[in-house]
Amino acid sequence: MNHIPVLKDEVIEYLDPKPNQNFVDCTFGFGGHTEAILEKIKPNGRVLGIEWDQDKIKYQKSNIKNKGKIILVNDSYVNLKDIVNRENFGPINGILLDVGISSFEVESSGRGFSFQKDEPLDMRFDQEQNLTAREIVNEWNEEELARIFKEYGQERFAKNIARNIADVRSRQSIETTFQLVEIIRKSFPRSYKFGKAHFATRAFQALRIAVNNELDNLKNVLPQALEVLEENGRIAVIAFHSLEDAIVKKFFKEQAKDSKLKILTKKPITPSFEETKLNPKARSAKLRVAQIINN
Ligand SMILES: C[S@@+](CC[C@H](N)C(=O)[O-])C[C@H]1O[C@@H](n2cnc3c(N)ncnc32)[C@H](O)[C@@H]1O
């Protein structure tokens, strides 16, 4: 699987993995960051990889390199502390969270993450979860829909989109991404000049965040990371959305004030010009890293 890990060199520089240390990769994906970490923690260091998406776990089971050095768990990172205890994994020197969506989900999962493909409205990372984008679109009330488009997507025409969804679904259920794209398109004023980003970007992003409870998961994992890290252990978070980055920034600041964390990135690290040229999807990434002071 062709996957380019975002800010790989910067993650390694700031996490600073050393021989025989152990790390947790909370968003294993295709293991790009894990691979880079493993190179540095040879010969006896190990990585606990957590991944919520069953399809990726299946793929990894047959393709994974360094089998003996990676413990791969199919779960949500929101259960970090339990997973670490269950696997009896430690001592932990560093934790990575790369909370974006991978190109696999967008391009080949068939789960409706992309507004450019006509697929069922699903958007779940975890295919065993009950809540889907279809349920939100067809069953959540209009106010709640407007709230998520506004809050998670910062969509100016959130109310119009919610109203049009309510109108269409009173006649027929909304099952596919293209049905939704058409509704979103009609929610913009005729005179509106579309910008560079596709007009459905913000609404789709909002739905994905709501389906997977992404902001709460991030809020809940951060204190757990502090609990399981060794003294001087480091936590690195790559966020792609301003709301996610704000959660990390706030948490780091509060913990630094209480002398529990030292912030290692005064300003978030962003991809170089060269990286964004090679991988345009990296352009909105922001990396923040902090180090435990007391444990
Ligand atoms: C941007 S990708 C990570 C890519 C990875 N760093 C790599 O180099 O291959 C984010 C991954 O996190 C997974 N994910 C999203 N939410 C999760 C959660 N709550 N727990 C565990 N994995 C999650 C997604 O399925 C996706 O594979």
The ligand as a Tripos MOL2 file, in Angstrom:
@<TRIPOS>MOLECULE
LIG
   27    29     1     0     0
SMALL
NO_CHARGES

@<TRIPOS>ATOM
      1 C1         -3.6370    9.5180    9.2050 C.3       1 LIG1
      2 S1         -3.8870    7.8470    9.4790 S.3       1 LIG1
      3 C2         -2.4170    7.3240   10.2450 C.3       1 LIG1
      4 C3         -1.3180    6.9820    9.2960 C.3       1 LIG1
      5 C4         -0.1240    6.3640    9.9850 C.3       1 LIG1
      6 N1          0.5430    7.3090   10.8520 N.3       1 LIG1
      7 C5          0.8340    5.8270    8.9640 C.2       1 LIG1
      8 O1          1.9810    6.3280    8.8750 O.co2     1 LIG1
      9 O2          0.4730    4.9050    8.2250 O.co2     1 LIG1
     10 C6         -4.9880    7.8010   10.8340 C.3       1 LIG1
     11 C7         -5.4080    6.3930   11.2110 C.3       1 LIG1
     12 O3         -6.0470    6.4180   12.4760 O.3       1 LIG1
     13 C8         -7.1110    5.5040   12.4560 C.3       1 LIG1
     14 N2         -8.0160    5.9420   13.5150 N.ar      1 LIG1
     15 C9         -8.9210    6.9460   13.4870 C.ar      1 LIG1
     16 N3         -9.5060    7.0710   14.6820 N.ar      1 LIG1
     17 C10        -8.9650    6.1290   15.4870 C.ar      1 LIG1
     18 C11        -9.1710    5.7610   16.8410 C.ar      1 LIG1
     19 N4        -10.0570    6.3920   17.6130 N.pl3     1 LIG1
     20 N5         -8.4130    4.7550   17.3460 N.ar      1 LIG1
     21 C12        -7.4900    4.1120   16.5870 C.ar      1 LIG1
     22 N6         -7.2770    4.4010   15.2790 N.ar      1 LIG1
     23 C13        -8.0080    5.4060   14.7480 C.ar      1 LIG1
     24 C14        -7.6530    5.5640   11.0550 C.3       1 LIG1
     25 O4         -8.3320    4.3800   10.7000 O.3       1 LIG1
     26 C15        -6.3760    5.7560   10.2410 C.3       1 LIG1
     27 O5         -5.8530    4.5250    9.8450 O.3       1 LIG1
@<TRIPOS>BOND
     1     1     2 1
     2     2     3 1
     3     2    10 1
     4     3     4 1
     5     4     5 1
     6     5     6 1
     7     5     7 1
     8     7     8 2
     9     7     9 1
    10    10    11 1
    11    11    12 1
    12    11    26 1
    13    12    13 1
    14    13    14 1
    15    13    24 1
    16    14    15 ar
    17    14    23 ar
    18    15    16 ar
    19    16    17 ar
    20    17    18 ar
    21    17    23 ar
    22    18    19 1
    23    18    20 ar
    24    20    21 ar
    25    21    22 ar
    26    22    23 ar
    27    24    25 1
    28    24    26 1
    29    26    27 1
@<TRIPOS>SUBSTRUCTURE
     1 LIG1         1 GROUP 0 **** ****
